[in-house]
Structures are given as C-alpha cells and as structure tokens.
Amino acid sequence: MKKAGFFGKTRIQRYQCKQCGKTHSEIPNRPFDDHRIPLEKAVQIVHLMVEGVGIRAIQRLTGISRPTVLARPSLLGEDKAVSV
C-alpha cells in the first residue's frame, strides 16, 4: 500500500494497492453508525430522553433533526453503540 492523496473535508488518508491499483480509505469508526453528530451531542440526547424530555423539545435544545433524534434509541440497543 502507498499513500494516494486525501478524501473528504476532514482529509481522510487514501491508500492505493501496489498490485491491483485500487484505492481505499480508512474511514474512522463512528459510534453511532452513519450519523455524523458529535459524541457529546449524542450523549446529551440520551440523557434528555432518560429524563423524559419530548422529542421536539430535544430537537430544539440540541439543534439536531428529529429523524436523527429518533434514531438514537434503536442504536443504543445494538452492540455497536457506545455505553453512556
């Protein structure tokens, strides 16, 4: 493998295979799958849900969209989720 430039706004390093010429990048591990919200915001959402705050109120307080807020409980039940 050799370095082959960068990918995306966060400049993730890309690599190229010397044998086949294909390129790939090491995408960082995201604790909440494809949701790209900061970990602190995700923890805040969980804490607000535990306290019994409504979904729309959580949306207003955190500035995170309602579908993302609603995705939180299903992700917490999976093995991939980070323990809070």
C-alpha positions in Angstrom: 0.0 0.0 0.0 1.1 3.5 -0.7 -0.4 6.8 0.1 -2.6 8.2 -2.6 -4.0 11.6 -1.5 -6.8 12.6 0.8 -10.6 12.2 0.9 -13.4 14.5 2.0 -13.5 17.7 4.0 -11.8 16.1 7.0 -8.9 14.9 4.8 -9.0 11.2 5.4 -5.9 9.5 4.1 -6.4 7.3 1.0 -4.2 4.4 0.1 -3.5 2.6 -3.2 -2.8 -1.1 -3.6 0.5 -1.7 -5.4 -0.7 -4.9 -7.0 -4.2 -4.1 -8.3 -4.1 -0.3 -8.3 -7.4 0.1 -6.4 -7.7 2.8 -3.8 -9.4 2.8 -0.4 -9.5 4.9 2.7 -9.7 4.1 6.4 -13.0 5.7 7.4 -13.0 6.5 11.1 -15.1 4.4 13.4 -18.4 6.2 14.2 -20.0 5.2 17.5 -23.5 5.9 16.1 -23.2 4.3 12.5 -23.8 6.9 9.8 -25.0 9.7 12.0 -22.2 12.3 12.0 -23.2 14.1 15.1 -20.5 14.7 17.8 -20.4 12.2 20.6 -21.2 14.9 23.1 -24.5 15.7 21.3 -25.4 12.0 21.2 -24.8 11.7 24.9 -26.9 14.8 25.5 -29.8 13.3 23.5 -29.6 10.1 25.5 -29.6 12.0 28.8 -32.6 14.1 27.8 -34.5 11.0 26.7 -33.8 9.3 30.1 -35.1 12.4 31.8 -38.4 12.2 29.9 -38.0 15.2 27.7 -40.1 15.1 24.5 -38.6 14.5 21.0 -39.5 18.0 19.7 -38.0 19.6 22.8 -34.8 17.6 22.4 -34.7 18.8 18.8 -35.0 22.4 19.9 -32.4 22.1 22.7 -29.8 20.2 20.7 -30.3 21.6 17.2 -30.4 18.0 15.9 -33.0 16.9 13.4 -36.0 14.9 14.6 -35.1 11.7 12.5 -31.6 11.7 14.0 -33.1 12.1 17.5 -35.5 9.2 16.8 -32.7 7.0 15.5 -30.9 7.2 18.9 -33.0 4.7 20.9 -32.7 2.0 18.3 -28.9 2.4 18.1 -28.5 2.2 21.9 -29.9 -1.3 21.9 -27.3 -2.6 19.5 -23.8 -3.9 20.4 -22.1 -1.2 18.4 -23.3 1.6 20.5 -21.1 3.3 23.0 -22.1 2.9 26.6 -23.1 6.1 28.2 
